[in-house]
Amino acid sequence: MASDVKESLFSPRRIRMARLASGLVIFLFMIMHMSNHTVGLISVNAADDARRIFLSVWRNPVGSALLYGSFLVHIALVLQSIYRRRSFIMPKSEAAQIIFGLMIPLLIIDHIVGTRIASSLFRLRDNYESLVHIMWTTSPFDGLRQSVAIVVVWLHGCIGIHFWLRSRLWYRNATPFLLTVAILLPTLALLGFAQMGRNIASPAFMLSGFPGGYYDPTVLSSSAQETLNKIRIALYAGFGLSLAAALGLRGLRWLRERAHLVTIRYPNGQIISVPRGFTVLEASRMAGKPHYSACGGKGRCSTCRVQVIEGEEALPPAEPLEQRTLIRIKAGPGVRLACQLRPKTDVTLAPILMAMPETDTEGNNYEAMPGREQEITVLFCDIRNFTARTETRLPFDIVFLLNRYFAVVGRAVEEAGGRMDKFIGDGAMALFGVSGDAQLSGRQALEAAAKIMIGIEELNRTLAEELSMPLRLAIGIHTGPAVVGTLGYGTVRNLTAIGDTVNVASRLESVAKEFDATLVISEPVARLAGLDLARHTAREVPIRGRALPLRVFVLDESVAEDLKQALPPAEAQVQS
């Protein structure tokens, strides 16, 4: 019973919540502290007046216990996470957060001792006038260190806030405003400190008391300074020993675990041996094996999941966090989350969602240009019944699936010589002939359509276990005149096309759904590409805004390879 209570009190979820809560208290303190510095742009006296409000919140028994308790809890949990982490191979953002976090105690211990502790023990006057005088005139190095500390603490907090909120829709919408505040607040705080320092260093500024004399409020007795030095050394030593203990215990655990290695085998023959206690995701990262994990390995998505092939009976049962995710996605037998699964014996498994390497090439860059009318070919592509597919899926899983689908479409378009215009939900729009030969645009669009259909077939095979039913597309292609130019506002500007040709291509994509077909092309596209579709039935479809129906060809997936072979070579198109 006692062990169950202990486990519930120190569960990973409660530890994360405690770390978050303590971090938010420190973050709030920093916001108020930097805001107080900012008032220094007005005057030193104004900053000291605002400081009274600041002290009323944090220099009372409740505020002090909350603040310094949060510091201790946060540092302890950071050291605990360092000990528990099985590998230091991690994304750069996570590494930066840890490094900044470890720098903070080294940067602020002197400041805490010289202000709060000195004030409490020896009634040192630690107002802005006294402290800025010390850090700007008497000991500029201390001023530089505290300026660096402000930036480091703020960056550490901002990274943590970003990790916490990055999956919230409102946060993504508010990012520009929050980023502005995140940059502006520390900048104004440092400017306020510098302004106060210049004012105090001015001969015209009269310091209170008798600086340098017997009544200097910034000078402590030798015995008081000795006491503060002992406290300072004790705090540095305490932090250093705590960090050394965490790393030392990691080393002892590593030596102990090396005697109990677990072998993880993959279907492609790759074998990874790691100490017992590592998660499958950590093992993959250590071995440099691409392994998708949209939430960063926190069990909040299912993109890292694996199918256990051998050794399932010896695996530890899923923890509540993993169970909730697996139940939500209706995972089949043998499916586990790689970020939560810690094998105790050898196991053979396969990632269900294969990580996709990033492309090394950048897309074509188009300079801003005014609108002009030209002949182009437009392709619209859409996944059928996508909304119904996403109702029972986790957001991260939908993002993964869409990115794989968009990659197939984007690569097919670029390889065929076209340009991706935009992605809208699960739909995509591509342009052909924008910067090239308009005579080739029909051929390029059909080649892209064929490659998209072949790519989706391959994606369906790859994700067969993941998809309840294969992905089915609806593609519409039309060619004709359109106005091409750079549209948008501010930084959100891109080269696009508007006009009747775009509207007709979008309508043909809808026609493909109506006829339960994969591809619908207009007769002008077939004629422009020199495509022989004599054995395919032509249809007349009404187009909104047109008096006469449009003659189109309705095709399905089976024509993908035939389509590629039927297309005349590019040289023949140019000669014709």
BADREN-169641 format. One line per field, with one value per residue (C-alpha): residue in three letters; x, y, z. Coordinates in Angstrom, 3 decimals. Layout:
BEGIN
residuo [ala	...]
X [X	...]
Y [Y	...]
Z [Z	...]
! end
This chain:
BEGIN
residuo [met	ala	ser	asp	val	lys	glu	ser	leu	phe	ser	pro	arg	arg	ile	arg	met	ala	arg	leu	ala	ser	gly	leu	val	ile	phe	leu	phe	met	ile	met	his	met	ser	asn	his	thr	val	gly	leu	ile	ser	val	asn	ala	ala	asp	asp	ala	arg	arg	ile	phe	leu	ser	val	trp	arg	asn	pro	val	gly	ser	ala	leu	leu	tyr	gly	ser	phe	leu	val	his	ile	ala	leu	val	leu	gln	ser	ile	tyr	arg	arg	arg	ser	phe	ile	met	pro	lys	ser	glu	ala	ala	gln	ile	ile	phe	gly	leu	met	ile	pro	leu	leu	ile	ile	asp	his	ile	val	gly	thr	arg	ile	ala	ser	ser	leu	phe	arg	leu	arg	asp	asn	tyr	glu	ser	leu	val	his	ile	met	trp	thr	thr	ser	pro	phe	asp	gly	leu	arg	gln	ser	val	ala	ile	val	val	val	trp	leu	his	gly	cys	ile	gly	ile	his	phe	trp	leu	arg	ser	arg	leu	trp	tyr	arg	asn	ala	thr	pro	phe	leu	leu	thr	val	ala	ile	leu	leu	pro	thr	leu	ala	leu	leu	gly	phe	ala	gln	met	gly	arg	asn	ile	ala	ser	pro	ala	phe	met	leu	ser	gly	phe	pro	gly	gly	tyr	tyr	asp	pro	thr	val	leu	ser	ser	ser	ala	gln	glu	thr	leu	asn	lys	ile	arg	ile	ala	leu	tyr	ala	gly	phe	gly	leu	ser	leu	ala	ala	ala	leu	gly	leu	arg	gly	leu	arg	trp	leu	arg	glu	arg	ala	his	leu	val	thr	ile	arg	tyr	pro	asn	gly	gln	ile	ile	ser	val	pro	arg	gly	phe	thr	val	leu	glu	ala	ser	arg	met	ala	gly	lys	pro	his	tyr	ser	ala	cys	gly	gly	lys	gly	arg	cys	ser	thr	cys	arg	val	gln	val	ile	glu	gly	glu	glu	ala	leu	pro	pro	ala	glu	pro	leu	glu	gln	arg	thr	leu	ile	arg	ile	lys	ala	gly	pro	gly	val	arg	leu	ala	cys	gln	leu	arg	pro	lys	thr	asp	val	thr	leu	ala	pro	ile	leu	met	ala	met	pro	glu	thr	asp	thr	glu	gly	asn	asn	tyr	glu	ala	met	pro	gly	arg	glu	gln	glu	ile	thr	val	leu	phe	cys	asp	ile	arg	asn	phe	thr	ala	arg	thr	glu	thr	arg	leu	pro	phe	asp	ile	val	phe	leu	leu	asn	arg	tyr	phe	ala	val	val	gly	arg	ala	val	glu	glu	ala	gly	gly	arg	met	asp	lys	phe	ile	gly	asp	gly	ala	met	ala	leu	phe	gly	val	ser	gly	asp	ala	gln	leu	ser	gly	arg	gln	ala	leu	glu	ala	ala	ala	lys	ile	met	ile	gly	ile	glu	glu	leu	asn	arg	thr	leu	ala	glu	glu	leu	ser	met	pro	leu	arg	leu	ala	ile	gly	ile	his	thr	gly	pro	ala	val	val	gly	thr	leu	gly	tyr	gly	thr	val	arg	asn	leu	thr	ala	ile	gly	asp	thr	val	asn	val	ala	ser	arg	leu	glu	ser	val	ala	lys	glu	phe	asp	ala	thr	leu	val	ile	ser	glu	pro	val	ala	arg	leu	ala	gly	leu	asp	leu	ala	arg	his	thr	ala	arg	glu	val	pro	ile	arg	gly	arg	ala	leu	pro	leu	arg	val	phe	val	leu	asp	glu	ser	val	ala	glu	asp	leu	lys	gln	ala	leu	pro	pro	ala	glu	ala	gln	val	gln	ser]
X [0.000	2.801	4.604	1.429	1.040	4.687	4.327	1.236	2.920	6.054	4.515	6.037	2.905	3.018	6.738	6.141	3.347	5.563	8.348	5.931	4.315	7.653	8.914	5.833	6.371	9.968	8.822	6.282	8.998	11.215	8.420	7.884	11.630	12.364	9.333	10.774	14.107	12.228	10.839	14.484	14.201	12.164	14.410	16.136	13.550	10.707	12.319	12.646	9.011	7.910	10.223	8.002	5.154	7.538	8.774	5.253	4.609	7.879	9.306	6.651	6.587	4.208	5.903	9.387	8.427	6.738	9.653	12.593	10.663	10.049	13.761	14.700	11.985	12.828	16.563	15.961	13.658	16.131	18.860	16.440	15.677	19.415	19.812	16.804	17.713	19.228	20.950	22.175	21.422	18.497	17.193	19.174	16.298	16.134	19.909	19.821	17.147	19.197	22.440	20.736	19.104	22.449	23.994	21.338	22.479	26.073	24.937	22.459	23.923	26.113	23.148	20.894	23.573	24.401	20.785	18.191	20.487	22.611	19.480	17.882	20.987	22.738	20.037	22.008	20.181	19.599	17.562	18.259	20.422	22.799	22.888	23.206	25.975	27.864	27.258	27.840	30.636	32.276	32.149	31.147	31.852	28.958	26.729	27.735	27.137	23.660	22.808	23.819	21.804	18.654	19.023	19.815	16.946	14.536	15.632	15.361	11.844	10.725	11.910	10.029	6.853	7.171	7.504	4.443	2.173	3.387	0.550	-2.197	-3.953	-4.372	-0.634	0.248	-2.077	-0.613	3.034	3.847	2.579	4.257	7.547	7.466	6.957	9.661	12.202	11.047	10.853	14.491	15.709	13.880	15.030	18.691	18.219	16.638	19.613	22.051	20.138	20.145	23.863	24.636	22.498	24.109	27.626	26.937	28.622	25.285	23.634	23.756	23.846	21.982	24.165	27.923	29.268	32.771	32.537	31.577	27.872	28.145	24.966	26.591	29.569	29.409	31.744	34.529	32.774	29.545	31.407	33.120	29.755	28.309	31.368	30.821	27.161	28.178	30.724	28.199	25.593	28.074	29.370	25.842	24.872	28.161	27.933	24.300	25.167	28.196	26.000	23.453	26.185	27.983	24.847	24.296	27.799	27.193	23.898	25.638	28.286	25.604	23.439	26.282	26.169	22.504	22.278	19.042	19.097	16.514	16.198	14.512	13.097	15.793	18.447	19.634	20.498	20.804	22.183	21.367	21.374	18.187	15.929	16.302	13.160	12.998	12.948	16.124	17.761	16.912	18.315	21.522	22.022	21.243	18.201	15.433	12.403	9.431	8.174	6.028	5.572	9.250	8.864	6.391	3.662	1.249	1.037	1.285	3.635	6.542	4.571	6.048	4.737	6.313	7.178	8.991	9.352	6.002	5.287	8.389	7.674	6.563	2.878	1.967	1.834	-1.415	-0.105	0.724	-2.503	-4.644	-2.966	-3.160	-6.832	-7.628	-6.094	-7.575	-4.148	-4.020	-2.227	1.505	1.453	3.422	4.725	8.470	8.914	7.340	8.404	11.468	12.295	13.849	14.796	15.667	12.874	12.176	9.971	9.226	8.286	4.788	5.298	8.619	10.510	10.974	14.365	14.330	14.948	18.276	16.988	14.978	11.974	12.157	12.220	10.122	10.637	7.670	6.126	3.033	0.125	0.279	-1.902	-0.306	-1.169	-0.653	-1.895	-3.401	-3.617	-5.852	-5.446	-7.493	-7.925	-11.401	-13.374	-10.439	-12.647	-14.154	-10.665	-9.500	-12.378	-10.755	-7.113	-4.758	-3.717	-0.062	-1.012	-3.001	-0.009	2.226	-0.152	-0.654	3.084	3.673	0.892	2.134	5.658	4.377	2.495	5.262	8.026	5.933	5.155	8.762	10.180	7.747	8.878	5.907	5.545	3.559	1.234	-0.439	-1.733	-5.242	-6.294	-5.826	-5.929	-3.071	-2.793	0.102	0.972	2.769	4.202	4.614	8.282	8.778	7.364	3.574	3.513	5.063	2.765	0.078	2.618	4.237	0.898	-0.035	3.399	2.982	-0.484	0.926	3.733	1.270	-0.910	2.098	3.419	0.090	-0.023	3.417	2.340	-0.705	1.568	3.931	1.132	-1.086	-1.191	-1.788	-4.649	-8.114	-8.635	-6.258	-5.936	-7.883	-7.327	-9.319	-7.231	-8.455	-6.317	-7.188	-5.180	-5.835	-5.142	-4.762	-3.417	-0.128	1.413	2.554	-0.397	-0.624	0.305	3.492	5.568	2.696	3.187	3.593	3.369	-0.011	-2.616	-6.234	-8.880	-11.320	-8.683	-8.040	-11.764	-12.315	-9.408	-10.910	-14.313	-12.738	-11.303	-14.898	-16.074	-13.533	-15.239	-18.678	-17.666	-15.701	-12.570	-8.995	-8.218	-10.304	-8.597	-10.094	-9.869	-7.516	-5.022	-5.063	-4.662	-1.817	0.028	-0.461	-2.155	-4.138	-7.230	-9.287	-10.078	-11.332	-14.845	-15.250	-17.943	-19.622	-19.755	-21.401	-19.131	-20.535	-20.257	-19.992	-22.821	-21.530	-20.395	-16.723	-15.503	-13.416	-11.839	-12.452	-9.572	-8.719	-5.573	-4.995	-3.946	-0.953	1.709	-0.109	-0.225	3.515	4.206	1.614	3.108	5.355	8.937	9.687	11.798	8.838	6.680	9.199	9.558	5.814]
Y [0.000	2.400	1.658	2.400	5.760	6.591	5.645	7.834	10.793	10.548	9.421	10.916	13.014	14.526	15.209	17.014	19.042	20.008	21.031	23.082	24.766	25.695	26.974	29.157	30.757	31.603	32.855	35.168	36.473	37.209	39.074	41.317	41.705	42.774	45.046	46.740	47.182	48.693	51.469	52.528	54.119	56.821	57.364	55.577	56.893	55.583	52.139	52.164	53.227	50.325	48.062	48.472	46.773	44.046	43.432	43.370	40.275	38.400	39.576	38.271	34.809	33.352	34.905	34.004	30.397	30.111	31.626	29.926	26.690	26.790	27.366	24.346	22.107	23.116	22.553	19.215	18.035	19.183	17.137	14.227	14.452	14.479	11.322	9.598	10.557	7.532	9.424	12.963	12.635	15.020	17.894	21.131	22.977	20.447	20.582	24.387	24.316	21.946	23.909	27.212	25.616	24.424	27.861	29.675	28.738	29.644	33.068	34.033	32.654	35.739	38.005	36.192	36.260	39.911	41.075	38.962	37.179	40.251	42.307	39.769	39.082	42.442	44.913	45.854	48.495	46.637	49.212	50.143	53.103	50.950	47.850	49.648	51.796	48.585	46.743	49.735	51.627	49.557	46.074	46.178	42.463	41.745	43.927	42.034	38.700	39.710	40.970	37.590	35.898	37.784	36.636	33.010	32.680	34.243	31.985	28.909	29.895	30.769	27.421	25.620	27.616	26.847	23.100	23.241	25.185	24.338	21.899	24.403	26.040	29.388	29.451	29.083	31.976	34.113	33.305	36.619	38.670	36.459	36.483	40.273	40.406	37.773	39.896	43.310	42.694	41.649	44.294	47.059	45.638	45.781	49.255	50.329	48.954	50.745	54.013	53.850	53.071	56.099	58.339	57.151	57.446	61.042	63.606	65.412	62.414	62.625	59.233	58.865	58.458	58.831	56.274	55.189	56.682	55.355	55.452	53.919	51.769	49.597	48.514	45.641	44.900	42.381	39.827	40.209	39.786	36.683	35.216	35.931	34.361	31.179	31.110	31.746	28.904	26.575	27.289	26.815	23.631	22.348	22.825	21.415	18.342	17.791	17.923	15.687	13.243	13.099	12.465	10.030	8.013	7.948	6.537	3.846	2.946	2.739	0.376	-1.776	-1.840	-2.690	-6.167	-6.476	-5.356	-5.701	-6.377	-4.704	-6.173	-4.582	-6.359	-4.839	-6.711	-3.776	-4.701	-2.211	-3.240	-0.903	-1.172	-2.362	0.565	2.452	3.137	1.933	5.565	6.337	3.248	4.361	7.839	6.439	4.270	7.133	5.299	7.641	7.187	9.528	11.152	14.247	15.066	14.637	11.313	12.422	9.860	12.515	11.108	7.697	8.489	6.586	3.355	0.008	-3.448	-6.092	-9.152	-11.340	-11.115	-9.515	-11.882	-10.684	-6.954	-4.895	-3.886	-0.480	2.365	4.391	7.158	4.671	2.746	5.849	6.650	3.076	2.829	6.111	5.003	1.492	-0.104	-3.754	-6.578	-6.097	-2.340	-0.248	3.314	3.409	6.376	4.470	0.869	-0.226	-3.833	-6.017	-8.821	-9.100	-8.048	-7.829	-4.991	-2.692	1.020	1.415	4.962	5.203	8.460	10.372	12.006	15.710	16.822	18.486	20.755	23.866	24.613	27.130	30.720	33.172	36.892	39.181	40.035	41.910	39.941	38.889	36.611	33.457	29.913	27.454	24.061	23.737	20.539	20.094	17.061	15.994	12.967	11.508	11.285	12.708	14.272	10.884	9.383	11.946	11.772	9.021	10.031	12.020	15.435	14.424	11.315	13.456	15.767	12.773	11.355	14.706	15.363	11.981	12.682	16.220	14.858	12.467	15.259	17.856	15.596	14.406	17.989	19.182	16.161	16.802	20.430	22.097	24.332	23.694	26.617	25.848	23.191	23.712	21.151	17.839	19.509	20.675	23.000	22.911	25.072	24.033	26.297	29.325	29.861	27.343	26.365	26.470	23.772	21.327	22.183	19.623	16.832	17.878	17.931	14.456	13.131	14.576	12.991	9.598	9.912	10.991	7.933	5.602	7.325	6.994	3.276	2.881	4.954	2.707	-0.346	1.289	2.337	-0.691	-1.494	2.149	2.898	1.447	1.809	2.844	6.484	7.410	10.586	12.871	14.812	17.430	19.013	21.828	24.134	27.628	31.305	32.571	35.653	34.764	37.110	37.649	37.980	38.522	41.052	41.740	38.625	36.361	36.737	34.055	33.538	32.108	32.041	33.158	32.993	30.707	28.023	27.615	27.423	24.778	22.639	22.789	21.798	18.792	17.561	17.567	15.777	13.026	12.456	12.459	9.771	7.818	8.223	9.164	11.526	13.822	15.852	18.267	17.682	20.698	19.017	15.770	17.691	19.842	16.768	14.854	12.064	9.388	8.589	7.046	3.957	6.079	7.448	11.204	12.904	16.287	17.998	21.320	24.055	26.871	30.155	28.483	28.252	25.049	21.874	20.900	17.718	15.675	12.235	10.260	7.941	5.710	4.408	1.663	4.209	5.508	3.392	3.553	7.306	7.601	5.345	7.046	10.486	11.431	12.333	15.964	16.337	15.356	17.918	20.665	19.731	19.635]
Z [0.000	0.924	-2.333	-4.303	-2.548	-3.208	-6.853	-7.242	-5.538	-7.657	-10.921	-14.097	-14.622	-11.121	-11.467	-14.767	-13.185	-10.231	-12.569	-14.652	-11.631	-10.056	-13.394	-13.848	-10.418	-11.346	-14.751	-13.108	-10.773	-13.796	-15.588	-12.557	-11.926	-15.519	-15.573	-12.477	-14.314	-17.244	-15.028	-14.624	-18.070	-16.345	-13.327	-10.456	-8.014	-10.192	-10.234	-6.444	-6.103	-8.321	-6.320	-3.262	-5.130	-6.269	-2.690	-1.302	-3.428	-2.942	0.414	2.688	4.293	1.711	-1.342	-0.100	0.617	-2.785	-4.701	-3.028	-2.654	-6.417	-7.032	-4.912	-6.383	-9.945	-9.520	-7.785	-10.585	-13.248	-11.578	-11.310	-15.032	-15.788	-13.750	-15.345	-18.912	-20.605	-23.377	-23.954	-27.650	-28.040	-30.198	-29.948	-28.299	-25.452	-25.031	-24.896	-22.197	-20.026	-20.487	-19.671	-16.640	-15.254	-15.818	-13.790	-10.241	-11.125	-12.324	-9.600	-6.351	-5.860	-6.548	-4.051	-1.360	-1.995	-1.924	-0.131	2.327	3.070	3.569	5.899	7.998	8.065	6.948	3.842	1.836	-1.438	-3.336	-6.969	-6.033	-3.967	-6.170	-9.507	-7.991	-7.082	-10.355	-12.653	-10.881	-8.138	-9.748	-13.434	-13.774	-11.387	-13.537	-16.675	-14.967	-13.813	-17.300	-18.704	-15.952	-16.965	-20.571	-19.638	-17.136	-19.626	-22.494	-20.286	-19.260	-22.788	-24.140	-21.375	-22.039	-25.760	-25.118	-22.874	-25.219	-28.710	-29.441	-28.473	-31.408	-29.614	-28.886	-32.560	-33.361	-30.556	-31.350	-33.134	-30.184	-27.573	-29.466	-29.560	-25.788	-25.222	-27.109	-25.922	-22.156	-21.489	-23.941	-22.075	-18.734	-19.761	-21.191	-17.906	-15.956	-18.270	-17.995	-14.196	-14.214	-16.367	-14.182	-10.955	-12.427	-13.385	-11.072	-10.849	-9.156	-5.351	-3.641	-0.358	2.734	2.519	-0.011	0.884	4.342	7.745	6.965	3.484	3.180	0.498	2.640	5.127	7.999	7.492	9.714	7.745	4.452	5.813	6.797	3.358	1.698	3.703	2.651	-0.947	-0.912	0.726	-1.980	-4.827	-3.217	-2.610	-6.238	-7.535	-5.310	-6.299	-9.997	-9.454	-7.519	-10.346	-12.923	-10.624	-10.024	-13.787	-14.179	-11.559	-13.208	-16.576	-15.199	-13.593	-16.690	-19.060	-17.570	-18.586	-22.192	-24.131	-27.860	-30.069	-33.563	-36.547	-39.647	-41.891	-39.919	-37.810	-34.218	-31.347	-27.944	-25.064	-21.267	-19.650	-18.798	-22.094	-24.079	-27.657	-28.832	-26.848	-28.315	-31.840	-31.193	-29.722	-32.790	-35.165	-36.534	-37.787	-35.557	-35.793	-32.568	-33.054	-29.335	-28.451	-26.636	-23.966	-24.709	-25.961	-29.497	-31.133	-34.011	-32.428	-31.978	-32.901	-33.680	-31.461	-33.540	-31.000	-27.236	-26.436	-23.550	-21.655	-22.026	-19.004	-19.059	-20.412	-17.891	-17.585	-19.871	-22.624	-22.071	-22.566	-25.873	-27.166	-26.217	-27.930	-31.240	-30.888	-31.222	-32.205	-30.375	-29.941	-30.602	-28.078	-27.809	-28.405	-26.047	-23.137	-23.806	-21.800	-22.776	-20.093	-22.489	-26.176	-28.502	-32.231	-33.417	-36.323	-36.335	-37.744	-39.010	-40.813	-40.331	-43.556	-44.237	-44.900	-48.450	-49.109	-51.827	-51.377	-53.507	-56.299	-55.162	-57.092	-56.852	-56.409	-59.763	-60.904	-62.337	-65.954	-68.035	-69.418	-70.411	-67.558	-66.392	-62.911	-60.851	-57.806	-55.545	-52.527	-50.213	-50.330	-47.049	-45.094	-42.393	-41.532	-41.309	-38.748	-36.262	-34.159	-34.655	-32.479	-33.850	-34.080	-36.093	-38.532	-38.936	-39.641	-42.255	-43.972	-44.119	-45.762	-48.271	-48.942	-49.468	-52.168	-53.930	-53.567	-54.851	-57.770	-58.791	-58.457	-60.305	-63.138	-63.393	-61.718	-58.676	-55.513	-55.016	-51.696	-49.311	-47.954	-45.340	-47.147	-50.571	-52.761	-55.740	-58.214	-61.229	-64.421	-67.108	-64.815	-65.611	-68.388	-71.743	-71.648	-74.349	-71.876	-68.972	-69.896	-70.141	-66.851	-65.032	-66.273	-65.376	-61.869	-61.580	-62.558	-60.010	-57.313	-57.942	-57.862	-54.739	-52.933	-53.792	-52.226	-49.196	-48.760	-48.735	-46.244	-43.885	-44.431	-40.716	-39.835	-42.233	-41.671	-45.425	-48.241	-49.145	-52.264	-54.204	-56.442	-58.975	-61.433	-64.196	-66.582	-68.811	-70.102	-69.492	-65.916	-64.183	-62.486	-59.945	-56.381	-54.025	-50.277	-47.638	-45.687	-45.220	-46.310	-50.061	-52.669	-56.404	-57.331	-60.098	-60.264	-62.940	-64.706	-65.370	-61.632	-60.886	-63.577	-62.287	-58.798	-60.254	-62.041	-58.745	-57.397	-60.560	-59.839	-56.479	-58.082	-60.597	-57.937	-60.063	-59.305	-62.168	-64.341	-67.063	-69.521	-73.272	-73.698	-71.320	-73.292	-76.539	-75.176	-73.876	-77.119	-75.169	-77.020	-74.959	-77.751	-75.658	-72.771	-72.666	-72.791	-70.741	-70.810	-67.418	-66.575	-65.222	-63.140	-65.015	-68.427	-70.907	-72.529	-70.739	-70.755	-72.388	-69.907	-69.516	-66.293	-65.375	-62.397	-60.635	-63.187	-65.798	-63.786	-65.494	-68.854	-68.503	-67.992	-70.982	-73.196	-72.673	-75.588	-74.684	-73.916	-77.056	-79.204	-77.432	-78.090	-81.773	-82.265]
! end
